[in-house]
Amino acid sequence: MGLQEIADRVAKAESAAGRPAQSVKLIAVSKVQPNERVEAVLAQGHRCFGENRVQEAAGKWPAFREKFDGIDLHLIGPLQTNKARQSFDLFQSIHSLDRPKLAKTFARLAQEVGHCPDLFIQVNTGEEPQKAGILPADADVFIQDCIAMDLPITGLMSIPPAEEEASLHCALLAKIAARNGLAGLSMGMSGDFEKAIALGATHIRVGSAIFGERVAT
Ligand SMILES: *Cc1c(COP(=O)(O)O)cnc(C)c1O
């Protein structure tokens, strides 16, 4: 696999779903990948990447940014409140807004620094205790509270349970987004991005299918 093959599969899935070409943003998830692999994808012209840890992103992306223009970096992993300020400097989008305390911190920081990354609210569609995200039953109130705080809420994000049919979770996420007037849907990973595109994904987060298996650290 690799970037070109995945880009081709995304284009086919867009067309099969009757969606415009390039309506889906491919986030290349580079967490834990060796720098050579990331640089190879940058050299092919790709600019949109995802990282799941602030510390790791802070360690590697400033150097890439010196070499390559226009990098669009997305935080897709859980965010501690005390790293929120740092995340504003590193990321253009944050996909893991999952609790009121973090929303309040973002609102305060947006005032202080004068900008805010695009935000996705993470929904724990599988209601898994070990997973981050607002529960589906609490989602409408939380989404509307965030919008009332003037936060730039782009859409919703979910990570379906590994052992369940992803389509059910994608459909649930799309339904919650639609009834709250949100257009963005961050869903779909290496194993299920075509299904996610069929169900309306606007942002897919694909790691191992582009870069190869992650080496355990
Ligand atoms: C690692 C990760 C991905 C990418 O997973 P792959 O199966 O390698 O495509 C997507 N989303 C999140 C939140 C991740 O942490």
The ligand as a Gaussian input file, in Angstrom:
#p B3LYP/6-31G(d) Opt

LIG

0 1
 C       -3.990000       5.575000      15.022000
 C       -5.298000       6.202000      14.749000
 C       -5.880000       6.148000      13.470000
 C       -5.257000       5.407000      12.300000
 O       -5.366000       4.047000      12.467000
 P       -4.991000       3.029000      11.256000
 O       -5.764000       1.818000      11.577000
 O       -3.521000       2.842000      11.303000
 O       -5.442000       3.667000       9.999000
 C       -7.081000       6.787000      13.265000
 N       -7.692000       7.470000      14.266000
 C       -7.169000       7.558000      15.498000
 C       -7.893000       8.318000      16.540000
 C       -5.963000       6.938000      15.781000
 O       -5.452000       7.020000      17.029000

